[in-house]
Amino acid sequence: MISLHRPLSQLLGACRRRKRRVEVSLETATGLHCRTFCSTSSETEPLEIHKKKVLLWFSHRPQEEKQFGGHFSPATMDVDPLILERRAEERAGPLSSPLQTVSSPSVTVEQLFEPTDAWSDGRGLNVLLYGAVGTGKSTLVRKVVGDWCIGKTLNQFKLLVPFSCEDLGSQSKVASLRDLVSRKYLHLRQHPLLSGTGTQAKDVLFVFNGMEKMNLDFRIGASELCSDPNEPLPADVLMVNLLRKYLLPEASILVTTRLSALDSIPQKYVSRYAQISGFADPERQRAYFSSRLLQRSAARSPGSHCLVELLYLNLQRESQLGAACFLPSYCWLTCATLHLLHFTDTEAPVRTLTGLYTSFLRLNFGGEVLGTGAGTNVPIQERNASLMLYVVRTVGKLAFDGVTNRRTAFSEKELEQWIGGETKTNEELRQLAMFRTDVLDFFLAPVVESDVYLAEEAVGKGKRRYVFAVPAMQEYLAALYVVLGENKSALEKLTSQVSAAIGQASEDVNKVFDVISIFIPRRVFAVFNILKLFPKLYEKISSHNKGSIAKTMASELFRTEDSYNEDVLDQVEQSLLGVHGPRPKQRSKDQPFELYPIFMGGLLHYGNRVLLQQLGCSIQSNTVAQITQALRKYLVREINKPQPPEELMDLLVLLYEFQNPRVTAEVLASIRAIKLPNIRMTPLKCFVLSSVLACTPASYHLEEMDLSSCLLDLNMLEMLRPAFRHTHRLNLQSNSFGPESCVILRDLLLDPVSSITSLQLCDNPLLESGACALLEALPENQSLTHLSLMHTGLGDRAALELAQRLQQHAALLELNVAYNNIGDNAALALVDACREHPSIHTVHLYLNPLSDVGKQSLYVRGVPKSQGGRRVKVLASVTEGTDISEDWHPILSVIRKNASSWDRQRVKEQLKVFLRDLDWGRQQQQNFWKRLHFRRVEKGVRKTLQQLEKEAPPP
């Protein structure tokens, strides 16, 4: 074996010597250029790989960002927030008001790394960037890193190494700096820039995001000194030595943190302090809104530019929303809410308002905890409950009190009472101080004096008062506070604790006594059966509490005081865009909180419960089941009562937010009509209506659906098409439908699943082309019995087409083509076709340009020729020859109801024609009572004419 090993060793040695001679010859021939080039190439290649991989990593966005469109571009959708450089003595000062002019000049991140006199000895700069929750620290870091990767900023650094302090804080194993970098970025393993030799580290920038999530201790006894990047140490010790400039002193460092952690780094280790101040001016806010709302929606919706302008006008008023949008997080929430309200896409995943607010809180508070103070030895896994749960127990408690007492403004004394009023220990006080510094201003803001209504509510003894930054956030947190069971009574809390303790003890004791019971009579152990009573007692009290939650949801949704408010989605929009035009003279003293029960229902949805679980807020499945069971009963009871259209729309929104098809179907089973006249429909409302009805079985049908005067357009009509299949009588009057909408309606009538019996399309400019397209469905449709095309722009061609199609549709009973442009010949042909039809009994032809001879001929044609023939009732005027029409009153009622939206001059002329017909008919009568009846009808016509002449025409 030894003899074999020696020849191998000699052979390897010879190879090494030969290789060394080849390298020397190459160096002699070409100088040192080849070695330099190879070294540079080997260094550059990992850096390029690093840029590509980091750019790819930081380009990944949360799922919530995809709602703004599939073609997401961070370069066009991220807006730089305002950054102000601060002196060390003013670093902990109060934040400037978002509505005040900023006196300090703004700086960029690149300017923060310009050399300073105090740090000109070859050391890299330590920049501490701080700001409140929601000001955009993480977004700014993401953008800075991405811009460096593509060469737009910080080009003086060859290497940028970003770290998440949340990730570093969870490291349990020690590692050297180089190993830590290579663990996160394998391609940087043993890179010479991190070797610590020479001054190569001057080209390196470390970025530590979220320093408050690490427990840094700069005491020598707690964090040992280390200058070797290869020595294994805990992550917090490595970070301390980097900031001390003891490890890689030439490297520069950017640290972001919240306000409460500013003093975690001693002042002597900070080169520059910079405060990130969010969007302190409306122009930055407008740029942010434009980048998000006009990304893809501009080509899809012509009203998107108008939407941005209305939002900008509301911000310029120095409104409460403008103060909230000082934080970029609330700009995101505003854009996401408007996107949900106005740009709903049926092909996109289902999104709800509750899910939007839950996602918003997850983006801002996901993984956040109330950490322990500096210098404590408590591991991160054992730290206190989640920050979001702390928010619910404090701010949520305040929100619940406000909703209960119908208040939106709170005094400083009330904040003291509800937020931290029960703290006792030093640790609780420290956590409360940190919470107030970092988080409280995220939810609450001082009342803006220019907001008249809030200022009136906030007036009281000259003291400053606070409101929630976004009104809907108060209702969301109050709902979350209730659903999580944080509003338990003292009895229920005591019962819960006793039940848990005794229940656990009973399990252990029963095991012991089951063994020894064979030796001792069972009567001795009868007392231990009492132990089983407490869990059952608690379960009964808990079930009663869940029932009260469901009752609260139903009662808040159907409050009599809120019956005639706008529907809840309109209220949300008005809170963002403001109320344009004259403000209402009278305003209800009680603040409506109609989102509160809807959020309570939405929080029970499984998707929202999963997100809340990630935030440390757990809603148990048995709680959801108990609330759902009770809620079904209360909703069915309330829905059987007559409800205004706004309240009915709110119920549909609640069922949509609930996302429980079974409960939705059971609640809708008791509804036979959905009447939403004059509700301003939006894409979201249409999607809500369609989605809710999609939960019902195929056998379910509505007797009536009224969507008259709802401002529906072509896209909304297509969105509502599945909902129309469940309807017998469909009213789409006064929606400005054009000819192209008739194609959708034709396909609806041809749908074999559709069972529409009555279709009202009055006051829609369908025109002759649209009507002809609609009539193509008559031969194959067998369900339609009543068709109303009054005031739709029909002419003689459409009337003749209708006359030809009637014989192919045997089910029609009544036809309304009043107030169109149908002449005598077309009207006569239509009446003849109706008389030959097997079932039509009434034709409406009034307010058409018919001559006296033509009207007389229509009445004659309507009378059967033989004794057994059919009579067709022709309504062309308030008279029928020399007699009063038995339908004169319905004709006048229709005219009175619609005169304000019709051509006043034409209606007046037709009323004068009615008066002439009445006068001629009265002269032909010899009977006194009939003449008196003519006078009575004439009086009604004159009264209608006088009302039209008195009312001023609309502008």
Order of alpha helices (4+ residues) and beta strands (2+ residues): alpha-alpha-alpha-beta-alpha-beta-alpha-beta-alpha-alpha-beta-alpha-beta-beta-alpha-alpha-alpha-alpha-alpha-alpha-alpha-beta-alpha-alpha-alpha-beta-alpha-beta-alpha-alpha-alpha-alpha-alpha-alpha-alpha-alpha-alpha-beta-alpha-beta-alpha-beta-alpha-beta-alpha-beta-alpha-beta-alpha-beta-alpha-beta-beta-beta-alpha-alpha-alpha
